[in-house]
Amino acid sequence: MFKKLFGMKDTTEAPTEEVILAPLSGKITELSEVPDPTFSQKMMGDGLAIVPTEGEVVSPVDGEIIQFFHTKHAIGIRSLSGAEILIHVGLETVSMNGEGFEGHVREGDKVKAGDRLITFNLDLINEKASSTITPIVITNGEKVESLEKKLSDQALKGQTEMFHIKTKA
């Protein structure tokens, strides 16, 4: 309020360092383990993947939903530091046309780390898609100064640190 009254500039800036939490529970693995060249060869960007043990995706960061595919199998989030994170549930799940997926947010929604984004039927994905492995990719790598990855056999959604990221100011 004082800033507006007295013409002072807002000096709050977006953070340049951030922790990105695991959006799913399961085993965190390298992208090179994903049996799809789009992800394993980092064509979409760098990141990690999770082999999920349950069918729920939560937000890995505080941020905004910038893309939510109509088939509900993939979602894009922009974090407070400006990192754009793609979570792609399973492989070849787009062909399921949303069957077995339920979205809990919309594009433009503000989210906090741990907020529920998507629930899905893990058994149905095992039956109808090529894999349940879920790539988590930073799609705007040109904005990333450093990306420290953390592998884990027992990641807990919304709790286990997956990346420590530093973005360019």
Residue, then its C-alpha position, 0 to 999 in steps of 0.5 A: m500500500f505504501k509503495k503505491l501511495f509514495g511511488m516506491k517500486d516493488t523490489t520483490e524479485a522471483p527467487t533464483e534458487e529452488v528445490i523441486l520435490a518429487p511429484l509422485s511416489g516411487k523410484i527416481t531414475e535417470l531420463s536415459e532409463v526412459p524407453d522413449p527417445t524424446f525423453s531419454q535423449k533429452m529432446m524436451g529438456d533435462g530432468l529425471a523420471i519416476v517409476p510410480t508406486e501409486g496413482e497420484v501426481v502432486s505439484p513439485v513446487d509453488g507456481e502456476i499451471i501453464q499447460f494441462f493436456h485435455t487427455k490429462h496425462a501431462i501437465g506443465i507448471r511454471s515455478l516461482s523461479g521461472a522453471e517450466i516443469l513438464i510431468h508426463v504420466g507414463l508413455e503412450t498414455v495420450s492414446m488412452n484419451g483421458e481414460g483412467f485420468e482425473g484432473h484436479v486443477r486447470e490452466g492458470d491455477k496457482v498451486k502450492a507444493g504438495d497440491r493434488l494435480i492428477t489422479f490416475n489408475l496405475d493398473l489401467i496404464n500398465e494394461k493400456a500404455s507402454s510404460t508407467i514411467t513418468p518423465i519430469v523435465i525442465t522444458n526451458g533449459e535456457k533459463v537454468e544455470s544449474l540443475e542438481k539431480k537427486l536419485s532415490d529408490q523410495a521417493l515420497k510425493g511432495q516430500t522427497e527432494m528431486f532437483h535443486i535448481k538455480t535459474k538465471a536472473 
